[in-house]
Each structure stands twice: as structure tokens, then as C-alpha cells.
Amino acid sequence: MAGTTHKKTVLLLANNLLDGILNLAALTHASFRAKSGITYIVRSTSLGDFTVALPFIASVMKESKDVRLLLISRTGNVGVAILPQWRERIIVVEPSSYRSFYQLKGLLERNKSRKTPSQILFAAQSGLNLPSKLKYLATIRALLGFRAPVKGLDEHPRLRTRNQCEAEPDEMSVNVALAPFVACGINPHASRSDCKALLAITDQESEEVDQVLTQLGVKSINSPGIAFYVHAKDERKRWPIDRFITVARKIIEDYDKNIVLIGGPADRDASEAVARELPSDRVIVVAGLLSVRGTFALLSRCNLFVGNDGSPTHMAAIQGCRCVTVYCNWEVAGFWEPIAAPASISLRPVWNTERHRENYGIENISVEGVLHAVRYFLNTAVLEPTHWLEYYDSGLCASRKLILEKVLTD
């Protein structure tokens, strides 16, 4: 115990020292700042991370039209894939760039022609520990220079690291969509329309959706049905398939709605397994048939999303779907709820009894709980943004919390 306390004290002192250095560096370099007016937004990203960050990017763009991105990519060139109009304004650092001198050298050479930024905003997902701060700071300085101050890396009382959140799970965390606003001292002021403009879905991509839905025999291509995401990259995030089948069957029977199974190629087998158990004329499997941007375009035609935690949840939220999402206890409550949606209900296992199960307690979410959330949205005209977090114990809702955080103005 004493050794652990000593280690925490050392890390805290080192963290405070780093914050002091960062602040001093910002003050020192502010007087030498180039008057370029360029703002760089730095974001580590997978598809879900990037989609969650869109309200922050859109808010910054409303203040400064000369904005560029540095994406530190963990799973590929996501940013360029979904923002093609920014191809000349994005630097993407792959994970191997930290180790490869030649890759980093190429990025540095490419960056020489760029103007020195006037400010750098680090779009933090949550509180950062010391090693992460050093890693990101080294990358930022290597690629963007030392003249502009970096905002978003300093210690902030509202932002806690994941370990801190897990130590006090009853204290709600700052959502990852709101965290960069808090870290950089910026108020949200982008609308959903601003985010959609940032995505800039083209007529050609909308026609891609029309063609796929027409080929599948869908009559109402402008309102195909309720979006379902029944798979997930991580096994622990997968609610049992048979429960999705039961929920989908009840929606078809009670509301005469079609079920649209979305996702990528890796999600197709699970989607087809669900489709085989439902009436063939009421289920549409588009998983694996659409590009990422095509999926964005499709989701803009749905008004309700039901599914596992994953990037499709946040894609649906940005496109205006109300969201019913099933979570396991891998992440702390409050981090990943889709608060960019017009409204949402997020169902989670209670923390204290489910945390150490192999699948992090996701099977504790009952069919009745998900159906209750679905019925709430299908039976109720939700006019104000409301985001409910429901905790389940032994299949029953044990408690509810209302998330008051907002990242969009509408």
C-alpha cells in the first residue's frame, strides 16, 4: 500500500511539473507566434472517436474557417476516408510513425510548406495520464513546431483519467464528446446541420444508398426503417443475438416497422443470422454493402437506432437518430453515451456486481428493458434532448440517471 501511494505521489508531482512546463512553453512561445490564423485540431482517432469529435470540430470551424487536422490514427486513415474535402488539410500519423524514422521524416518534409499555426487545440477524450501527455506532446511538437501554444493538455478538475473514473464509478464522468470543449475552454455552439455540412455527404453517395435499397427491394427508400447494429468489434460488447431477434420481432408485430441491419463487412454474418429469424419482407440487411459514408447517408433516413456500443451508435447520433444502446461494463458510465443524438437511452449493468464477469455483464440487460426504451421513443414525441442512463441488475432496472451534458445547440 505504501509503495502504491508513493508511486501515485511521484506521478502526481511529475504530472504537475509537466503542466507547468506546458504552461511556461505556451507563454514563452506566444510572443513569437506567427500571425497565420491557422488552428490545428489534434485528435487520436478510430471511426467512433472521430465521429464523436465532430461537434467539437464543427464548433471550432464556426469561429475560425482556417482549421486543419492532425489525426493520430490507431486503426487506419479514418479522417481522410470520411472527410475527403479536407485531403490537403489533414496530417495523419499512423501508430508505426512513432517508431519509423522514414515515415516521420516524410511527414516533417510535407509539413515544411505549411504555415506555422497560431494555436493548437488538443481534442482530449478524457483526462490524460503522464505517459500519454508526453507521447502526444512529442508528436505535436515534432509535426507542428514549438511556436504555437497547445490548449487541452493541461490538468483540469473536471477531466479524470480512466483509472480515476473506475476508482469512483458513482461519480459521472465527462462524456468524451464534451471533454475537448472542457479541456480547451470552448463552449459548444455547432448545430447538427453544421456537423452534416462538415461530413458533406455527396449526391453520389446518397445515390449509392438508393441503388442498394432498390436492389434489395425496399419500397420506401427515404424512410427504410429502424436501424439495428447487432454485432461489435469487441466480443464483450455483443448483446446476445437471440435478444435482438426478439426485440426486432416485437417491433415488426407491434409497430409495423422494417428492421435495417447496418454495419461493415465483419458485421454481415451476425446481421444475416438475425435476418433469417425475421419475416423476409420486413428486414433489410445492408451490413457490408455500403461504404462508411454511405452508412452515414443511410442513417440520416432513419429516426431510431437500436444496437450495441460501437461507431455506428455515434454515426446514428450525429445523423439525428434517437438511440437505444446496450453497453457492457468495460467503460465507465458517462464516457461513451451518444449525447450528440436528439435523445437517447443507454442501458448498462450495475457496476459493482458485473465489472468482473467475463463479458462485463452485458447479458444482464433484459429484452424487456430494451423494448421499454424502444417503445418510449416510438410512442412519445420527444421534443427536448434527454439522455437517460439506466442501470440493470438481474435483468431489472435498478436505477436511472439523467445526463444533462450537451454538445450541439439543436
C-alpha positions in Angstrom: 0.0 0.0 0.0 2.8 2.4 0.9 4.6 1.7 -2.4 1.4 2.4 -4.3 0.8 5.7 -2.5 4.4 6.7 -3.2 4.0 5.8 -6.9 0.9 7.9 -7.1 2.6 10.8 -5.4 5.5 10.7 -7.8 3.2 10.5 -10.8 1.2 13.5 -9.5 4.3 15.6 -9.0 5.5 14.6 -12.4 2.1 15.5 -13.9 2.1 18.9 -12.2 5.6 19.5 -13.4 4.6 18.7 -16.9 1.6 21.0 -16.7 3.9 23.8 -15.5 6.3 23.2 -18.4 3.4 23.2 -20.9 2.1 26.5 -19.5 5.5 28.1 -19.5 6.1 26.9 -23.0 2.8 28.4 -24.1 3.6 31.8 -22.5 7.2 31.8 -23.9 6.1 31.0 -27.5 3.0 33.2 -27.6 5.1 36.3 -28.2 6.8 34.6 -31.2 3.6 33.2 -32.6 3.3 33.5 -36.4 0.2 35.6 -37.5 -1.1 32.8 -39.7 -4.5 32.4 -38.2 -4.4 28.7 -38.6 -5.9 26.5 -35.9 -4.8 22.8 -35.7 -7.1 20.4 -34.0 -5.3 17.3 -32.8 -7.3 14.1 -32.2 -6.4 10.5 -31.7 -8.9 8.6 -33.7 -10.7 5.5 -34.7 -14.0 5.8 -36.6 -16.1 6.1 -33.4 -13.6 8.5 -31.8 -13.6 10.8 -34.8 -17.4 10.8 -35.2 -17.8 11.7 -31.5 -15.4 14.6 -32.1 -17.4 16.2 -35.0 -19.4 18.6 -32.8 -16.1 20.0 -31.4 -14.5 20.3 -34.8 -17.7 22.0 -36.2 -17.8 24.4 -33.2 -14.1 25.4 -33.8 -14.8 25.8 -37.5 -17.6 28.3 -36.8 -15.0 30.5 -35.1 -12.2 30.0 -37.5 -12.5 29.0 -41.1 -8.8 28.3 -41.4 -8.8 25.0 -39.5 -6.7 21.9 -40.1 -6.5 18.5 -38.5 -3.7 16.3 -37.1 -5.1 12.9 -36.7 -3.1 10.4 -34.7 -4.7 7.2 -36.1 -4.9 3.9 -34.2 -6.9 2.0 -36.8 -6.2 3.4 -40.2 -6.8 6.6 -42.1 -10.3 7.2 -40.9 -10.3 11.0 -41.2 -9.4 11.1 -44.8 -11.9 8.4 -45.5 -14.8 10.4 -44.1 -13.6 14.0 -44.9 -12.4 13.8 -48.5 -12.8 17.6 -49.0 -10.1 18.0 -46.4 -7.4 15.9 -48.2 -4.9 18.8 -48.3 -5.6 19.9 -44.8 -5.1 16.8 -42.8 -1.9 15.2 -41.4 -2.4 11.6 -40.4 0.1 9.9 -38.1 -0.2 6.1 -38.1 0.9 4.2 -35.0 4.1 3.0 -36.7 5.1 6.6 -37.3 6.2 6.7 -33.7 8.8 4.1 -34.4 9.6 4.7 -38.1 12.2 7.4 -38.8 11.4 7.5 -42.5 7.7 7.8 -42.1 8.1 10.6 -39.6 10.7 12.3 -41.8 8.2 12.3 -44.7 5.5 13.9 -42.6 8.0 16.6 -41.4 9.1 17.3 -45.0 5.4 17.6 -46.0 4.7 20.0 -43.2 7.5 22.4 -44.1 5.3 24.0 -46.7 2.6 24.7 -44.2 2.3 27.9 -42.3 3.0 27.9 -38.6 -0.3 27.6 -36.7 -1.4 30.3 -34.4 -3.0 27.8 -32.0 -3.2 24.0 -31.4 -6.2 22.5 -29.8 -5.8 19.0 -28.4 -9.3 17.4 -28.5 -8.7 15.1 -25.5 -11.2 12.3 -24.9 -10.8 12.5 -21.2 -8.1 13.2 -18.6 -4.7 12.1 -19.8 -2.1 10.3 -17.8 1.5 11.4 -17.9 2.9 8.9 -20.5 0.0 9.8 -22.9 0.6 13.5 -22.4 4.3 13.1 -23.2 3.6 10.9 -26.3 1.0 13.3 -27.8 3.1 16.4 -26.9 6.2 14.9 -28.6 4.2 14.1 -31.8 2.5 17.5 -31.9 5.8 19.4 -31.4 7.6 17.2 -34.0 5.0 17.9 -36.7 3.7 21.4 -35.9 6.7 23.1 -34.3 7.2 24.9 -31.0 5.8 28.3 -31.6 2.1 27.8 -31.1 0.7 27.1 -27.6 -1.1 23.8 -27.1 -4.5 24.0 -25.4 -6.2 20.9 -23.9 -3.2 19.1 -22.4 -3.3 20.9 -19.0 -4.7 19.3 -15.9 -8.4 20.1 -15.5 -10.5 19.4 -12.4 -13.5 18.1 -14.4 -11.5 15.7 -16.5 -10.4 12.4 -15.0 -8.3 9.6 -16.3 -10.0 6.2 -16.9 -8.3 4.8 -13.8 -9.6 7.7 -11.7 -13.1 7.1 -13.1 -13.0 3.4 -12.4 -11.9 4.1 -8.8 -15.0 6.3 -8.3 -17.6 4.8 -10.7 -20.6 6.5 -9.0 -19.2 9.9 -9.9 -20.4 10.6 -13.5 -17.5 11.1 -16.0 -17.3 13.9 -18.5 -18.5 12.4 -21.8 -15.9 12.0 -24.5 -17.9 14.3 -26.8 -17.8 17.1 -24.3 -14.3 16.5 -23.0 -12.4 18.5 -25.7 -14.7 21.5 -25.1 -13.9 21.4 -21.4 -10.2 20.9 -22.0 -9.8 23.7 -24.4 -12.2 26.1 -22.7 -14.6 26.3 -25.7 -18.4 26.4 -25.5 -20.4 24.1 -27.8 -22.1 26.2 -30.5 -22.4 23.9 -33.5 -25.7 22.5 -34.7 -26.4 19.2 -36.3 -26.6 20.9 -39.6 -23.1 22.2 -39.1 -21.9 18.6 -38.4 -23.7 17.3 -41.5 -22.1 20.1 -43.6 -18.7 19.0 -42.2 -19.4 15.4 -43.4 -20.6 16.8 -46.8 -22.3 13.6 -48.0 -22.5 13.9 -51.7 -25.4 13.3 -54.1 -23.4 10.4 -55.5 -23.1 8.8 -52.0 -26.9 9.3 -51.5 -27.5 7.6 -54.9 -25.3 4.7 -53.6 -27.9 4.2 -50.8 -30.8 4.5 -53.3 -29.3 1.8 -55.5 -28.6 -0.6 -52.7 -32.0 -0.3 -51.2 -33.7 -0.6 -54.6 -31.7 -3.7 -55.4 -32.9 -5.2 -52.1 -36.5 -4.5 -53.0 -37.1 -1.7 -50.5 -40.1 0.4 -51.4 -39.7 3.3 -49.0 -36.1 4.2 -49.7 -36.4 7.6 -48.0 -37.6 6.0 -44.7 -36.4 2.4 -44.8 -37.0 1.6 -41.1 -35.3 1.3 -37.7 -31.5 0.8 -37.8 -30.1 -2.2 -35.9 -26.5 -2.8 -35.1 -26.3 -6.4 -33.7 -22.5 -7.1 -33.8 -19.4 -5.3 -32.5 -15.7 -5.5 -32.9 -15.1 -6.5 -29.3 -16.9 -9.6 -28.2 -17.6 -8.2 -24.7 -19.8 -5.5 -26.4 -22.1 -8.0 -28.1 -25.6 -8.4 -26.6 -26.9 -11.9 -27.3 -28.2 -12.3 -30.8 -31.4 -14.0 -29.8 -32.4 -11.0 -27.8 -32.0 -8.7 -30.7 -34.2 -11.1 -32.7 -36.9 -10.9 -30.0 -36.8 -7.1 -29.9 -36.9 -6.8 -33.7 -39.8 -9.3 -34.0 -41.9 -7.3 -31.4 -41.2 -4.0 -33.3 -42.4 -5.6 -36.5 -45.5 -7.0 -34.9 -46.5 -4.0 -32.8 -45.4 -1.1 -34.9 -45.4 -2.5 -38.5 -41.8 -1.1 -38.9 -39.0 -2.5 -41.0 -35.6 -3.5 -39.5 -32.5 -2.3 -41.2 -29.3 -4.2 -40.2 -26.3 -2.0 -40.6 -22.5 -2.3 -40.2 -19.4 -3.3 -42.1 -18.3 -6.5 -43.8 -17.3 -8.0 -40.4 -20.9 -7.5 -39.2 -22.6 -9.2 -42.1 -22.7 -12.8 -40.7 -24.3 -11.7 -37.5 -26.8 -9.5 -39.4 -27.8 -12.3 -41.7 -28.3 -14.6 -38.7 -30.8 -12.1 -37.3 -32.5 -11.7 -40.7 -33.1 -15.4 -41.1 -35.3 -15.4 -38.0 -37.5 -12.5 -39.1 -40.1 -12.1 -41.9 -38.1 -11.7 -45.1 -40.3 -8.8 -46.3 -39.7 -6.8 -43.1 -35.9 -7.0 -42.7 -33.2 -5.3 -44.8 -29.5 -6.3 -44.5 -27.2 -3.5 -45.7 -24.2 -4.5 -43.4 -21.2 -4.8 -45.7 -22.9 -3.3 -48.7 -22.3 0.3 -48.0 -19.2 2.4 -47.6 -18.7 4.3 -44.3 -20.0 7.5 -45.9 -22.9 5.5 -47.5 -23.8 4.3 -44.0 -23.9 7.9 -42.8 -26.2 8.8 -45.7 -28.5 5.8 -44.8 -28.7 6.7 -41.1 -29.9 10.2 -42.0 -33.1 8.4 -43.3 -33.7 6.5 -40.0 -35.1 8.1 -36.9 -34.3 5.4 -34.4 -31.2 3.3 -33.7 -31.1 0.1 -31.6 -27.8 -1.7 -31.1 -24.5 -2.4 -29.3 -21.9 0.1 -28.3 -19.7 1.0 -31.3 -19.0 3.5 -34.0 -22.5 3.0 -35.7 -24.1 4.3 -32.4 -22.3 7.7 -32.8 -22.8 7.8 -36.6 -26.5 7.4 -35.9 -26.5 10.1 -33.2 -24.8 12.7 -35.5 -27.3 12.0 -38.2 -30.2 12.6 -35.9 -31.4 9.2 -34.8 -32.7 8.7 -31.3 -30.5 5.9 -29.8 -31.2 2.9 -27.7 -27.8 1.4 -26.9 -26.7 -1.6 -24.9 -23.4 -1.3 -23.0 -21.2 -3.7 -21.1 -19.1 -2.5 -18.1 -15.8 -2.3 -20.0 -16.1 1.5 -20.0 -17.2 3.8 -17.1 -20.7 5.2 -17.3 -20.8 8.7 -18.7 -17.9 8.3 -21.1 -19.5 7.0 -24.3 -23.2 7.7 -24.2 -24.4 9.2 -27.5 -25.2 12.7 -26.3 -25.0 14.1 -29.8 -28.3 12.3 -30.5 -31.6 14.2 -30.3 -32.4 11.8 -27.4 -31.0 8.5 -26.1 -31.5 5.7 -23.6 -28.3 3.8 -22.6 -28.6 0.5 -20.8 -25.8 -0.7 -18.6 -25.2 -3.4 -16.0 -24.7 -2.2 -12.4 -21.0 -1.6 -11.9 -20.3 -3.3 -8.6 -21.6 -6.8 -9.5 -20.9 -7.0 -13.2 -17.5 -5.5 -13.6 -15.5 -8.7 -13.2 -17.6 -11.0 -15.3 -16.0 -12.4 -18.5 -18.4 -10.4 -20.8 -18.6 -7.5 -18.4 -22.2 -8.1 -17.6 -23.8 -7.3 -20.9 -26.1 -10.3 -20.7 -27.7 -8.7 -17.6 -29.5 -6.2 -19.9 -33.0 -7.7 -20.4 -35.1 -7.8 -23.5 -37.9 -6.1 -21.6 -35.5 -3.2 -20.8 -34.6 -2.6 -24.4 -38.2 -3.0 -25.5 -39.3 -0.4 -22.9 -36.8 2.1 -24.3 -37.8 1.4 -27.9 -41.5 1.8 -27.0 -40.7 5.1 -25.2 -39.3 6.6 -28.4 -41.9 5.1 -30.8 -44.8 6.1 -28.6 -43.6 9.5 -27.4 -42.7 12.7 -29.3 -39.5 13.7 -27.6 -39.1 17.4 -28.2 -36.2 18.2 -25.8 -32.8 16.5 -25.8 -32.9 13.9 -23.0 -30.3 11.3 -22.3 -31.2 8.6 -19.8 -28.7 6.2 -18.4 -30.3 3.0 -16.9 -28.5 0.5 -14.7 -29.7 -3.1 -14.8 -29.3 -5.8 -12.0 -30.6 -9.3 -12.6 -32.5 -8.2 -15.7 -34.3 -5.4 -13.9 -33.7 -1.6 -14.0 -32.1 -0.8 -10.6 -31.7 3.0 -11.1 -31.7 5.8 -13.7 -29.7 8.9 -14.2 -30.3 11.8 -16.5 -27.3 13.1 -18.4 -27.6 16.9 -18.8 -24.5 17.4 -20.9 -25.0 18.8 -24.4 -22.6 19.1 -27.4 -25.0 20.5 -30.0 -27.1 23.6 -30.0 -30.1 22.0 -31.5 
